[in-house]
Amino acid sequence: MPFPIDEKLVVAVASSALFDLTEPHRVFAEKGTEEYRRYQREHEAEPLLPGVAFPFIRRLLSLNVSSPDQPVEVILL
């Protein structure tokens, strides 16, 4: 069954904007896929740091707190 979004503000945001992925990207670009996978496994329990879009998305989602209709949906790409 599809999720009804026809009366919502739907915002899509890239994971690299929502979270600071500078270091994982550097590992991937400089050392390749295998080292990147190793890096990801070694750091999987660490929370990601906020990226440039994090405060904006947090404020948008705060609109849902005061409305029973929850008018904002965020899609992470």
N, CA, C and O atoms as a Tripos MOL2 file, in Angstrom:
@<TRIPOS>MOLECULE
protein
  308   307    77     0     0
PROTEIN
NO_CHARGES

@<TRIPOS>ATOM
      1 N           0.8380   -1.1680    0.0000 N.3       1 MET1
      2 CA          0.0000    0.0000    0.0000 C.3       1 MET1
      3 C           0.8910    1.2420    0.0000 C.2       1 MET1
      4 O           1.7740    1.3470    0.8510 O.2       1 MET1
      5 N           0.6940    2.1770   -0.9170 N.am      2 PRO2
      6 CA          1.5310    3.3740   -0.9930 C.3       2 PRO2
      7 C           1.2780    4.3120    0.1890 C.2       2 PRO2
      8 O           0.1870    4.3560    0.7580 O.2       2 PRO2
      9 N           2.3090    5.0450    0.5290 N.am      3 PHE3
     10 CA          2.2280    6.0350    1.5960 C.3       3 PHE3
     11 C           1.6740    7.3310    1.0220 C.2       3 PHE3
     12 O           2.2590    7.8590    0.0770 O.2       3 PHE3
     13 N           0.5650    7.8770    1.5500 N.am      4 PRO4
     14 CA         -0.0390    9.0890    0.9730 C.3       4 PRO4
     15 C           0.7980   10.3380    1.2750 C.2       4 PRO4
     16 O           1.0080   10.6800    2.4390 O.2       4 PRO4
     17 N           1.2690   11.0090    0.2330 N.am      5 ILE5
     18 CA          2.0820   12.2130    0.4270 C.3       5 ILE5
     19 C           1.5300   13.4040   -0.3410 C.2       5 ILE5
     20 O           2.1900   14.4400   -0.4260 O.2       5 ILE5
     21 N           0.3460   13.2770   -0.8960 N.am      6 ASP6
     22 CA         -0.1840   14.3330   -1.7530 C.3       6 ASP6
     23 C          -0.4790   15.6380   -1.0140 C.2       6 ASP6
     24 O          -0.6230   16.6750   -1.6620 O.2       6 ASP6
     25 N          -0.5730   15.6250    0.3090 N.am      7 GLU7
     26 CA         -0.8080   16.8550    1.0560 C.3       7 GLU7
     27 C           0.3400   17.1470    2.0220 C.2       7 GLU7
     28 O           0.1320   17.7430    3.0790 O.2       7 GLU7
     29 N           1.5360   16.7300    1.6590 N.am      8 LYS8
     30 CA          2.7000   16.9360    2.5110 C.3       8 LYS8
     31 C           3.7850   17.6930    1.7480 C.2       8 LYS8
     32 O           3.8370   17.6770    0.5190 O.2       8 LYS8
     33 N           4.6340   18.3460    2.5060 N.am      9 LEU9
     34 CA          5.8510   18.9210    1.9420 C.3       9 LEU9
     35 C           6.8980   17.8130    1.9940 C.2       9 LEU9
     36 O           7.2980   17.3850    3.0760 O.2       9 LEU9
     37 N           7.3380   17.3530    0.8370 N.am     10 VAL10
     38 CA          8.3120   16.2700    0.7660 C.3      10 VAL10
     39 C           9.6480   16.8690    0.3350 C.2      10 VAL10
     40 O           9.7460   17.5140   -0.7090 O.2      10 VAL10
     41 N          10.6710   16.6460    1.1550 N.am     11 VAL11
     42 CA         11.9980   17.1800    0.9000 C.3      11 VAL11
     43 C          12.9630   16.0050    0.7940 C.2      11 VAL11
     44 O          13.0310   15.1610    1.6880 O.2      11 VAL11
     45 N          13.7060   15.9600   -0.3050 N.am     12 ALA12
     46 CA         14.7390   14.9340   -0.4670 C.3      12 ALA12
     47 C          16.0810   15.5770   -0.1900 C.2      12 ALA12
     48 O          16.3640   16.6740   -0.6710 O.2      12 ALA12
     49 N          16.9060   14.8960    0.5840 N.am     13 VAL13
     50 CA         18.2160   15.4330    0.9410 C.3      13 VAL13
     51 C          19.2560   14.3200    0.8080 C.2      13 VAL13
     52 O          19.0140   13.1740    1.1860 O.2      13 VAL13
     53 N          20.4080   14.6810    0.2690 N.am     14 ALA14
     54 CA         21.4950   13.7170    0.1200 C.3      14 ALA14
     55 C          22.1220   13.4220    1.4830 C.2      14 ALA14
     56 O          22.2460   14.3110    2.3240 O.2      14 ALA14
     57 N          22.5080   12.1860    1.6860 N.am     15 SER15
     58 CA         23.1390   11.8220    2.9560 C.3      15 SER15
     59 C          24.4030   12.6390    3.2040 C.2      15 SER15
     60 O          24.7430   12.9290    4.3510 O.2      15 SER15
     61 N          25.0950   13.0080    2.1360 N.am     16 SER16
     62 CA         26.3220   13.7990    2.2940 C.3      16 SER16
     63 C          26.0390   15.2390    2.7080 C.2      16 SER16
     64 O          26.9450   15.9290    3.1760 O.2      16 SER16
     65 N          24.8060   15.7040    2.5460 N.am     17 ALA17
     66 CA         24.4270   17.0370    3.0260 C.3      17 ALA17
     67 C          23.9010   16.9570    4.4590 C.2      17 ALA17
     68 O          24.1230   17.8680    5.2560 O.2      17 ALA17
     69 N          23.2110   15.8780    4.7800 N.am     18 LEU18
     70 CA         22.6590   15.7250    6.1170 C.3      18 LEU18
     71 C          23.7410   15.3620    7.1340 C.2      18 LEU18
     72 O          23.6830   15.7800    8.2910 O.2      18 LEU18
     73 N          24.7210   14.5840    6.6940 N.am     19 PHE19
     74 CA         25.8010   14.1470    7.5790 C.3      19 PHE19
     75 C          27.1580   14.5320    6.9990 C.2      19 PHE19
     76 O          27.3220   14.6420    5.7840 O.2      19 PHE19
     77 N          28.1150   14.7330    7.8800 N.am     20 ASP20
     78 CA         29.4760   15.0550    7.4480 C.3      20 ASP20
     79 C          30.1840   13.7500    7.0670 C.2      20 ASP20
     80 O          30.6140   12.9880    7.9330 O.2      20 ASP20
     81 N          30.2930   13.5130    5.7850 N.am     21 LEU21
     82 CA         30.9210   12.2810    5.2800 C.3      21 LEU21
     83 C          32.2750   12.5680    4.6460 C.2      21 LEU21
     84 O          32.7220   11.8340    3.7650 O.2      21 LEU21
     85 N          32.9230   13.6330    5.0940 N.am     22 THR22
     86 CA         34.2050   14.0490    4.5250 C.3      22 THR22
     87 C          35.2580   12.9520    4.6420 C.2      22 THR22
     88 O          35.9070   12.6050    3.6550 O.2      22 THR22
     89 N          35.4270   12.4140    5.8290 N.am     23 GLU23
     90 CA         36.4640   11.4070    6.0400 C.3      23 GLU23
     91 C          36.1780   10.1000    5.2930 C.2      23 GLU23
     92 O          37.0780    9.5800    4.6330 O.2      23 GLU23
     93 N          34.9700    9.5550    5.3690 N.am     24 PRO24
     94 CA         34.7060    8.3410    4.5820 C.3      24 PRO24
     95 C          34.9120    8.5630    3.0820 C.2      24 PRO24
     96 O          35.4140    7.6780    2.3890 O.2      24 PRO24
     97 N          34.5330    9.7250    2.5840 N.am     25 HIS25
     98 CA         34.7330   10.0110    1.1630 C.3      25 HIS25
     99 C          36.2220   10.0790    0.8210 C.2      25 HIS25
    100 O          36.6490    9.5930   -0.2270 O.2      25 HIS25
    101 N          37.0000   10.6810    1.7060 N.am     26 ARG26
    102 CA         38.4440   10.7560    1.4740 C.3      26 ARG26
    103 C          39.0380    9.3540    1.3970 C.2      26 ARG26
    104 O          39.8430    9.0660    0.5120 O.2      26 ARG26
    105 N          38.6430    8.4840    2.3210 N.am     27 VAL27
    106 CA         39.1530    7.1030    2.3300 C.3      27 VAL27
    107 C          38.7840    6.4180    1.0210 C.2      27 VAL27
    108 O          39.6270    5.7590    0.4130 O.2      27 VAL27
    109 N          37.5450    6.5630    0.5800 N.am     28 PHE28
    110 CA         37.1080    5.9370   -0.6670 C.3      28 PHE28
    111 C          37.8940    6.4790   -1.8630 C.2      28 PHE28
    112 O          38.3630    5.7040   -2.6960 O.2      28 PHE28
    113 N          38.0390    7.7970   -1.9530 N.am     29 ALA29
    114 CA         38.7020    8.4150   -3.1060 C.3      29 ALA29
    115 C          40.1950    8.1050   -3.1550 C.2      29 ALA29
    116 O          40.7530    7.8990   -4.2330 O.2      29 ALA29
    117 N          40.8310    8.0740   -2.0070 N.am     30 GLU30
    118 CA         42.2890    7.8940   -1.9770 C.3      30 GLU30
    119 C          42.7190    6.4340   -1.8780 C.2      30 GLU30
    120 O          43.7830    6.0760   -2.3830 O.2      30 GLU30
    121 N          41.9170    5.5840   -1.2420 N.am     31 LYS31
    122 CA         42.3770    4.2270   -0.9480 C.3      31 LYS31
    123 C          41.5560    3.1200   -1.5960 C.2      31 LYS31
    124 O          41.9620    1.9580   -1.5730 O.2      31 LYS31
    125 N          40.4050    3.4620   -2.1740 N.am     32 GLY32
    126 CA         39.6360    2.4630   -2.9090 C.3      32 GLY32
    127 C          38.5700    1.7640   -2.0890 C.2      32 GLY32
    128 O          38.3750    2.0270   -0.9020 O.2      32 GLY32
    129 N          37.8900    0.8610   -2.7760 N.am     33 THR33
    130 CA         36.6960    0.2060   -2.2520 C.3      33 THR33
    131 C          36.9720   -0.6690   -1.0350 C.2      33 THR33
    132 O          36.2470   -0.5960   -0.0430 O.2      33 THR33
    133 N          38.0030   -1.4880   -1.1000 N.am     34 GLU34
    134 CA         38.2680   -2.4080    0.0150 C.3      34 GLU34
    135 C          38.6000   -1.6540    1.3020 C.2      34 GLU34
    136 O          38.0910   -1.9980    2.3690 O.2      34 GLU34
    137 N          39.4350   -0.6470    1.2100 N.am     35 GLU35
    138 CA         39.7820    0.1400    2.3960 C.3      35 GLU35
    139 C          38.5620    0.8970    2.9120 C.2      35 GLU35
    140 O          38.3910    1.0610    4.1200 O.2      35 GLU35
    141 N          37.7200    1.3550    1.9990 N.am     36 TYR36
    142 CA         36.4850    2.0450    2.3830 C.3      36 TYR36
    143 C          35.5730    1.0950    3.1530 C.2      36 TYR36
    144 O          35.0140    1.4760    4.1810 O.2      36 TYR36
    145 N          35.4200   -0.1180    2.6740 N.am     37 ARG37
    146 CA         34.6040   -1.1020    3.3880 C.3      37 ARG37
    147 C          35.1660   -1.3810    4.7750 C.2      37 ARG37
    148 O          34.4100   -1.4850    5.7410 O.2      37 ARG37
    149 N          36.4750   -1.5010    4.8810 N.am     38 ARG38
    150 CA         37.1260   -1.7290    6.1660 C.3      38 ARG38
    151 C          36.8620   -0.5360    7.1060 C.2      38 ARG38
    152 O          36.5460   -0.7130    8.2820 O.2      38 ARG38
    153 N          36.9970    0.6560    6.5680 N.am     39 TYR39
    154 CA         36.7420    1.8720    7.3440 C.3      39 TYR39
    155 C          35.2980    1.8810    7.8580 C.2      39 TYR39
    156 O          35.0480    2.1900    9.0230 O.2      39 TYR39
    157 N          34.3710    1.5450    6.9940 N.am     40 GLN40
    158 CA         32.9490    1.5400    7.3840 C.3      40 GLN40
    159 C          32.6890    0.5280    8.5030 C.2      40 GLN40
    160 O          31.9820    0.8320    9.4630 O.2      40 GLN40
    161 N          33.2570   -0.6670    8.3790 N.am     41 ARG41
    162 CA         33.0730   -1.6830    9.4190 C.3      41 ARG41
    163 C          33.6780   -1.2230   10.7470 C.2      41 ARG41
    164 O          33.0820   -1.4310   11.8040 O.2      41 ARG41
    165 N          34.8470   -0.6070   10.6980 N.am     42 GLU42
    166 CA         35.5230   -0.1630   11.9210 C.3      42 GLU42
    167 C          34.7860    0.9840   12.6100 C.2      42 GLU42
    168 O          34.9350    1.1740   13.8170 O.2      42 GLU42
    169 N          34.0020    1.7420   11.8670 N.am     43 HIS43
    170 CA         33.3350    2.9200   12.4260 C.3      43 HIS43
    171 C          31.8080    2.7960   12.4700 C.2      43 HIS43
    172 O          31.1240    3.7950   12.6920 O.2      43 HIS43
    173 N          31.2690    1.6100   12.2670 N.am     44 GLU44
    174 CA         29.8220    1.4600   12.1620 C.3      44 GLU44
    175 C          29.0670    1.8060   13.4440 C.2      44 GLU44
    176 O          27.8860    2.1460   13.3720 O.2      44 GLU44
    177 N          29.6960    1.7350   14.6010 N.am     45 ALA45
    178 CA         29.0200    2.0510   15.8570 C.3      45 ALA45
    179 C          29.0880    3.5370   16.2110 C.2      45 ALA45
    180 O          28.4550    3.9720   17.1730 O.2      45 ALA45
    181 N          29.8420    4.3080   15.4530 N.am     46 GLU46
    182 CA         29.9980    5.7340   15.7320 C.3      46 GLU46
    183 C          28.8890    6.5360   15.0390 C.2      46 GLU46
    184 O          28.6630    6.3700   13.8410 O.2      46 GLU46
    185 N          28.2070    7.3930   15.7810 N.am     47 PRO47
    186 CA         27.1840    8.2310   15.1370 C.3      47 PRO47
    187 C          27.8220    9.1930   14.1380 C.2      47 PRO47
    188 O          28.9280    9.6860   14.3570 O.2      47 PRO47
    189 N          27.1190    9.4510   13.0510 N.am     48 LEU48
    190 CA         27.6070   10.4030   12.0620 C.3      48 LEU48
    191 C          27.4410   11.8190   12.5950 C.2      48 LEU48
    192 O          26.4690   12.1260   13.2850 O.2      48 LEU48
    193 N          28.3920   12.6680   12.2710 N.am     49 LEU49
    194 CA         28.3150   14.0680   12.6730 C.3      49 LEU49
    195 C          27.3540   14.8180   11.7490 C.2      49 LEU49
    196 O          27.1940   14.4440   10.5870 O.2      49 LEU49
    197 N          26.7190   15.8630   12.2550 N.am     50 PRO50
    198 CA         25.8010   16.6410   11.4130 C.3      50 PRO50
    199 C          26.5220   17.3010   10.2450 C.2      50 PRO50
    200 O          27.6610   17.7500   10.3730 O.2      50 PRO50
    201 N          25.8410   17.3530    9.1070 N.am     51 GLY51
    202 CA         26.3530   18.0430    7.9320 C.3      51 GLY51
    203 C          25.6930   19.4020    7.7810 C.2      51 GLY51
    204 O          24.9850   19.8600    8.6780 O.2      51 GLY51
    205 N          25.9250   20.0420    6.6500 N.am     52 VAL52
    206 CA         25.4370   21.4150    6.4540 C.3      52 VAL52
    207 C          23.9110   21.5060    6.4380 C.2      52 VAL52
    208 O          23.3640   22.5390    6.8250 O.2      52 VAL52
    209 N          23.2170   20.4720    6.0070 N.am     53 ALA53
    210 CA         21.7490   20.5220    5.9260 C.3      53 ALA53
    211 C          21.0610   20.0780    7.2140 C.2      53 ALA53
    212 O          19.8430   20.2080    7.3400 O.2      53 ALA53
    213 N          21.8160   19.5620    8.1550 N.am     54 PHE54
    214 CA         21.2190   19.0040    9.3770 C.3      54 PHE54
    215 C          20.3480   20.0020   10.1410 C.2      54 PHE54
    216 O          19.2150   19.6640   10.4810 O.2      54 PHE54
    217 N          20.8270   21.2180   10.4260 N.am     55 PRO55
    218 CA         19.9800   22.1690   11.1600 C.3      55 PRO55
    219 C          18.6890   22.5240   10.4110 C.2      55 PRO55
    220 O          17.6280   22.6610   11.0210 O.2      55 PRO55
    221 N          18.7890   22.6680    9.0980 N.am     56 PHE56
    222 CA         17.6160   22.9800    8.2860 C.3      56 PHE56
    223 C          16.5830   21.8620    8.3480 C.2      56 PHE56
    224 O          15.3970   22.1270    8.5430 O.2      56 PHE56
    225 N          17.0130   20.6290    8.1860 N.am     57 ILE57
    226 CA         16.0980   19.4820    8.2150 C.3      57 ILE57
    227 C          15.5000   19.3140    9.6100 C.2      57 ILE57
    228 O          14.3230   18.9810    9.7430 O.2      57 ILE57
    229 N          16.2960   19.5410   10.6400 N.am     58 ARG58
    230 CA         15.7780   19.4560   12.0060 C.3      58 ARG58
    231 C          14.6510   20.4780   12.2230 C.2      58 ARG58
    232 O          13.6240   20.1600   12.8230 O.2      58 ARG58
    233 N          14.8540   21.6970   11.7340 N.am     59 ARG59
    234 CA         13.8140   22.7240   11.8760 C.3      59 ARG59
    235 C          12.5640   22.3740   11.0760 C.2      59 ARG59
    236 O          11.4440   22.5650   11.5490 O.2      59 ARG59
    237 N          12.7590   21.8640    9.8730 N.am     60 LEU60
    238 CA         11.5960   21.4420    9.0820 C.3      60 LEU60
    239 C          10.8040   20.3580    9.8090 C.2      60 LEU60
    240 O           9.5780   20.4300    9.8940 O.2      60 LEU60
    241 N          11.4950   19.3720   10.3220 N.am     61 LEU61
    242 CA         10.8040   18.2720   10.9990 C.3      61 LEU61
    243 C          10.1550   18.7200   12.3050 C.2      61 LEU61
    244 O           9.2290   18.0660   12.7850 O.2      61 LEU61
    245 N          10.6220   19.8150   12.8840 N.am     62 SER62
    246 CA          9.9970   20.3090   14.1070 C.3      62 SER62
    247 C           8.5630   20.7870   13.8400 C.2      62 SER62
    248 O           7.7610   20.8860   14.7680 O.2      62 SER62
    249 N           8.2400   21.0840   12.5760 N.am     63 LEU63
    250 CA          6.8630   21.4450   12.2250 C.3      63 LEU63
    251 C           5.8990   20.2880   12.4910 C.2      63 LEU63
    252 O           4.7150   20.5050   12.7480 O.2      63 LEU63
    253 N           6.4060   19.0800   12.4270 N.am     64 ASN64
    254 CA          5.5650   17.9020   12.6650 C.3      64 ASN64
    255 C           5.1380   17.7740   14.1210 C.2      64 ASN64
    256 O           4.1060   17.1700   14.4110 O.2      64 ASN64
    257 N           5.9210   18.3370   15.0410 N.am     65 VAL65
    258 CA          5.6190   18.2130   16.4670 C.3      65 VAL65
    259 C           4.3200   18.9240   16.8200 C.2      65 VAL65
    260 O           3.5320   18.4320   17.6280 O.2      65 VAL65
    261 N           4.1040   20.0760   16.2140 N.am     66 SER66
    262 CA          2.9250   20.8670   16.5660 C.3      66 SER66
    263 C           1.7000   20.5590   15.7060 C.2      66 SER66
    264 O           0.6550   21.1850   15.8820 O.2      66 SER66
    265 N           1.8110   19.6200   14.7950 N.am     67 SER67
    266 CA          0.6890   19.3090   13.9170 C.3      67 SER67
    267 C           0.3970   17.8070   13.9240 C.2      67 SER67
    268 O           1.2930   16.9970   13.6870 O.2      67 SER67
    269 N          -0.8430   17.4420   14.1930 N.am     68 PRO68
    270 CA         -1.1750   16.0160   14.1810 C.3      68 PRO68
    271 C          -1.0930   15.3970   12.7760 C.2      68 PRO68
    272 O          -0.9930   14.1780   12.6350 O.2      68 PRO68
    273 N          -1.1350   16.2460   11.7430 N.am     69 ASP69
    274 CA         -1.0640   15.7380   10.3760 C.3      69 ASP69
    275 C           0.3550   15.4350    9.9220 C.2      69 ASP69
    276 O           0.5490   14.7970    8.8870 O.2      69 ASP69
    277 N           1.3460   15.8800   10.6780 N.am     70 GLN70
    278 CA          2.7560   15.7390   10.3070 C.3      70 GLN70
    279 C           2.9670   16.1110    8.8410 C.2      70 GLN70
    280 O           3.1290   15.2310    7.9960 O.2      70 GLN70
    281 N           2.9660   17.4050    8.5390 N.am     71 PRO71
    282 CA          2.9740   17.8770    7.1580 C.3      71 PRO71
    283 C           4.2960   17.7510    6.4160 C.2      71 PRO71
    284 O           4.3430   17.9960    5.2110 O.2      71 PRO71
    285 N           5.3830   17.3710    7.1080 N.am     72 VAL72
    286 CA          6.6950   17.3280    6.4610 C.3      72 VAL72
    287 C           7.2120   15.9040    6.4240 C.2      72 VAL72
    288 O           7.1850   15.1920    7.4280 O.2      72 VAL72
    289 N           7.6850   15.4960    5.2520 N.am     73 GLU73
    290 CA          8.3530   14.1970    5.0840 C.3      73 GLU73
    291 C           9.7360   14.4610    4.5140 C.2      73 GLU73
    292 O           9.8880   15.2750    3.6030 O.2      73 GLU73
    293 N          10.7340   13.7840    5.0380 N.am     74 VAL74
    294 CA         12.1050   13.9180    4.5230 C.3      74 VAL74
    295 C          12.5180   12.5650    3.9700 C.2      74 VAL74
    296 O          12.3660   11.5280    4.6160 O.2      74 VAL74
    297 N          13.0400   12.6080    2.7600 N.am     75 ILE75
    298 CA         13.5420   11.3930    2.1110 C.3      75 ILE75
    299 C          15.0590   11.5050    2.0380 C.2      75 ILE75
    300 O          15.5860   12.4750    1.4930 O.2      75 ILE75
    301 N          15.7490   10.5380    2.5740 N.am     76 LEU76
    302 CA         17.2050   10.5330    2.5640 C.3      76 LEU76
    303 C          17.6920    9.7760    1.3320 C.2      76 LEU76
    304 O          17.3420    8.6150    1.1170 O.2      76 LEU76
    305 N          18.5040   10.4570    0.5310 N.am     77 LEU77
    306 CA         19.0350    9.8390   -0.6860 C.3      77 LEU77
    307 C          20.4400    9.3480   -0.4570 C.2      77 LEU77
    308 O          21.0580    8.7970   -1.3680 O.2      77 LEU77
@<TRIPOS>BOND
     1     1     2 1
     2     2     3 1
     3     3     4 2
     4     3     5 am
     5     5     6 1
     6     6     7 1
     7     7     8 2
     8     7     9 am
     9     9    10 1
    10    10    11 1
    11    11    12 2
    12    11    13 am
    13    13    14 1
    14    14    15 1
    15    15    16 2
    16    15    17 am
    17    17    18 1
    18    18    19 1
    19    19    20 2
    20    19    21 am
    21    21    22 1
    22    22    23 1
    23    23    24 2
    24    23    25 am
    25    25    26 1
    26    26    27 1
    27    27    28 2
    28    27    29 am
    29    29    30 1
    30    30    31 1
    31    31    32 2
    32    31    33 am
    33    33    34 1
    34    34    35 1
    35    35    36 2
    36    35    37 am
    37    37    38 1
    38    38    39 1
    39    39    40 2
    40    39    41 am
    41    41    42 1
    42    42    43 1
    43    43    44 2
    44    43    45 am
    45    45    46 1
    46    46    47 1
    47    47    48 2
    48    47    49 am
    49    49    50 1
    50    50    51 1
    51    51    52 2
    52    51    53 am
    53    53    54 1
    54    54    55 1
    55    55    56 2
    56    55    57 am
    57    57    58 1
    58    58    59 1
    59    59    60 2
    60    59    61 am
    61    61    62 1
    62    62    63 1
    63    63    64 2
    64    63    65 am
    65    65    66 1
    66    66    67 1
    67    67    68 2
    68    67    69 am
    69    69    70 1
    70    70    71 1
    71    71    72 2
    72    71    73 am
    73    73    74 1
    74    74    75 1
    75    75    76 2
    76    75    77 am
    77    77    78 1
    78    78    79 1
    79    79    80 2
    80    79    81 am
    81    81    82 1
    82    82    83 1
    83    83    84 2
    84    83    85 am
    85    85    86 1
    86    86    87 1
    87    87    88 2
    88    87    89 am
    89    89    90 1
    90    90    91 1
    91    91    92 2
    92    91    93 am
    93    93    94 1
    94    94    95 1
    95    95    96 2
    96    95    97 am
    97    97    98 1
    98    98    99 1
    99    99   100 2
   100    99   101 am
   101   101   102 1
   102   102   103 1
   103   103   104 2
   104   103   105 am
   105   105   106 1
   106   106   107 1
   107   107   108 2
   108   107   109 am
   109   109   110 1
   110   110   111 1
   111   111   112 2
   112   111   113 am
   113   113   114 1
   114   114   115 1
   115   115   116 2
   116   115   117 am
   117   117   118 1
   118   118   119 1
   119   119   120 2
   120   119   121 am
   121   121   122 1
   122   122   123 1
   123   123   124 2
   124   123   125 am
   125   125   126 1
   126   126   127 1
   127   127   128 2
   128   127   129 am
   129   129   130 1
   130   130   131 1
   131   131   132 2
   132   131   133 am
   133   133   134 1
   134   134   135 1
   135   135   136 2
   136   135   137 am
   137   137   138 1
   138   138   139 1
   139   139   140 2
   140   139   141 am
   141   141   142 1
   142   142   143 1
   143   143   144 2
   144   143   145 am
   145   145   146 1
   146   146   147 1
   147   147   148 2
   148   147   149 am
   149   149   150 1
   150   150   151 1
   151   151   152 2
   152   151   153 am
   153   153   154 1
   154   154   155 1
   155   155   156 2
   156   155   157 am
   157   157   158 1
   158   158   159 1
   159   159   160 2
   160   159   161 am
   161   161   162 1
   162   162   163 1
   163   163   164 2
   164   163   165 am
   165   165   166 1
   166   166   167 1
   167   167   168 2
   168   167   169 am
   169   169   170 1
   170   170   171 1
   171   171   172 2
   172   171   173 am
   173   173   174 1
   174   174   175 1
   175   175   176 2
   176   175   177 am
   177   177   178 1
   178   178   179 1
   179   179   180 2
   180   179   181 am
   181   181   182 1
   182   182   183 1
   183   183   184 2
   184   183   185 am
   185   185   186 1
   186   186   187 1
   187   187   188 2
   188   187   189 am
   189   189   190 1
   190   190   191 1
   191   191   192 2
   192   191   193 am
   193   193   194 1
   194   194   195 1
   195   195   196 2
   196   195   197 am
   197   197   198 1
   198   198   199 1
   199   199   200 2
   200   199   201 am
   201   201   202 1
   202   202   203 1
   203   203   204 2
   204   203   205 am
   205   205   206 1
   206   206   207 1
   207   207   208 2
   208   207   209 am
   209   209   210 1
   210   210   211 1
   211   211   212 2
   212   211   213 am
   213   213   214 1
   214   214   215 1
   215   215   216 2
   216   215   217 am
   217   217   218 1
   218   218   219 1
   219   219   220 2
   220   219   221 am
   221   221   222 1
   222   222   223 1
   223   223   224 2
   224   223   225 am
   225   225   226 1
   226   226   227 1
   227   227   228 2
   228   227   229 am
   229   229   230 1
   230   230   231 1
   231   231   232 2
   232   231   233 am
   233   233   234 1
   234   234   235 1
   235   235   236 2
   236   235   237 am
   237   237   238 1
   238   238   239 1
   239   239   240 2
   240   239   241 am
   241   241   242 1
   242   242   243 1
   243   243   244 2
   244   243   245 am
   245   245   246 1
   246   246   247 1
   247   247   248 2
   248   247   249 am
   249   249   250 1
   250   250   251 1
   251   251   252 2
   252   251   253 am
   253   253   254 1
   254   254   255 1
   255   255   256 2
   256   255   257 am
   257   257   258 1
   258   258   259 1
   259   259   260 2
   260   259   261 am
   261   261   262 1
   262   262   263 1
   263   263   264 2
   264   263   265 am
   265   265   266 1
   266   266   267 1
   267   267   268 2
   268   267   269 am
   269   269   270 1
   270   270   271 1
   271   271   272 2
   272   271   273 am
   273   273   274 1
   274   274   275 1
   275   275   276 2
   276   275   277 am
   277   277   278 1
   278   278   279 1
   279   279   280 2
   280   279   281 am
   281   281   282 1
   282   282   283 1
   283   283   284 2
   284   283   285 am
   285   285   286 1
   286   286   287 1
   287   287   288 2
   288   287   289 am
   289   289   290 1
   290   290   291 1
   291   291   292 2
   292   291   293 am
   293   293   294 1
   294   294   295 1
   295   295   296 2
   296   295   297 am
   297   297   298 1
   298   298   299 1
   299   299   300 2
   300   299   301 am
   301   301   302 1
   302   302   303 1
   303   303   304 2
   304   303   305 am
   305   305   306 1
   306   306   307 1
   307   307   308 2
@<TRIPOS>SUBSTRUCTURE
     1 MET1         2 RESIDUE 1 A MET
     2 PRO2         6 RESIDUE 1 A PRO
     3 PHE3        10 RESIDUE 1 A PHE
     4 PRO4        14 RESIDUE 1 A PRO
     5 ILE5        18 RESIDUE 1 A ILE
     6 ASP6        22 RESIDUE 1 A ASP
     7 GLU7        26 RESIDUE 1 A GLU
     8 LYS8        30 RESIDUE 1 A LYS
     9 LEU9        34 RESIDUE 1 A LEU
    10 VAL10       38 RESIDUE 1 A VAL
    11 VAL11       42 RESIDUE 1 A VAL
    12 ALA12       46 RESIDUE 1 A ALA
    13 VAL13       50 RESIDUE 1 A VAL
    14 ALA14       54 RESIDUE 1 A ALA
    15 SER15       58 RESIDUE 1 A SER
    16 SER16       62 RESIDUE 1 A SER
    17 ALA17       66 RESIDUE 1 A ALA
    18 LEU18       70 RESIDUE 1 A LEU
    19 PHE19       74 RESIDUE 1 A PHE
    20 ASP20       78 RESIDUE 1 A ASP
    21 LEU21       82 RESIDUE 1 A LEU
    22 THR22       86 RESIDUE 1 A THR
    23 GLU23       90 RESIDUE 1 A GLU
    24 PRO24       94 RESIDUE 1 A PRO
    25 HIS25       98 RESIDUE 1 A HIS
    26 ARG26      102 RESIDUE 1 A ARG
    27 VAL27      106 RESIDUE 1 A VAL
    28 PHE28      110 RESIDUE 1 A PHE
    29 ALA29      114 RESIDUE 1 A ALA
    30 GLU30      118 RESIDUE 1 A GLU
    31 LYS31      122 RESIDUE 1 A LYS
    32 GLY32      126 RESIDUE 1 A GLY
    33 THR33      130 RESIDUE 1 A THR
    34 GLU34      134 RESIDUE 1 A GLU
    35 GLU35      138 RESIDUE 1 A GLU
    36 TYR36      142 RESIDUE 1 A TYR
    37 ARG37      146 RESIDUE 1 A ARG
    38 ARG38      150 RESIDUE 1 A ARG
    39 TYR39      154 RESIDUE 1 A TYR
    40 GLN40      158 RESIDUE 1 A GLN
    41 ARG41      162 RESIDUE 1 A ARG
    42 GLU42      166 RESIDUE 1 A GLU
    43 HIS43      170 RESIDUE 1 A HIS
    44 GLU44      174 RESIDUE 1 A GLU
    45 ALA45      178 RESIDUE 1 A ALA
    46 GLU46      182 RESIDUE 1 A GLU
    47 PRO47      186 RESIDUE 1 A PRO
    48 LEU48      190 RESIDUE 1 A LEU
    49 LEU49      194 RESIDUE 1 A LEU
    50 PRO50      198 RESIDUE 1 A PRO
    51 GLY51      202 RESIDUE 1 A GLY
    52 VAL52      206 RESIDUE 1 A VAL
    53 ALA53      210 RESIDUE 1 A ALA
    54 PHE54      214 RESIDUE 1 A PHE
    55 PRO55      218 RESIDUE 1 A PRO
    56 PHE56      222 RESIDUE 1 A PHE
    57 ILE57      226 RESIDUE 1 A ILE
    58 ARG58      230 RESIDUE 1 A ARG
    59 ARG59      234 RESIDUE 1 A ARG
    60 LEU60      238 RESIDUE 1 A LEU
    61 LEU61      242 RESIDUE 1 A LEU
    62 SER62      246 RESIDUE 1 A SER
    63 LEU63      250 RESIDUE 1 A LEU
    64 ASN64      254 RESIDUE 1 A ASN
    65 VAL65      258 RESIDUE 1 A VAL
    66 SER66      262 RESIDUE 1 A SER
    67 SER67      266 RESIDUE 1 A SER
    68 PRO68      270 RESIDUE 1 A PRO
    69 ASP69      274 RESIDUE 1 A ASP
    70 GLN70      278 RESIDUE 1 A GLN
    71 PRO71      282 RESIDUE 1 A PRO
    72 VAL72      286 RESIDUE 1 A VAL
    73 GLU73      290 RESIDUE 1 A GLU
    74 VAL74      294 RESIDUE 1 A VAL
    75 ILE75      298 RESIDUE 1 A ILE
    76 LEU76      302 RESIDUE 1 A LEU
    77 LEU77      306 RESIDUE 1 A LEU
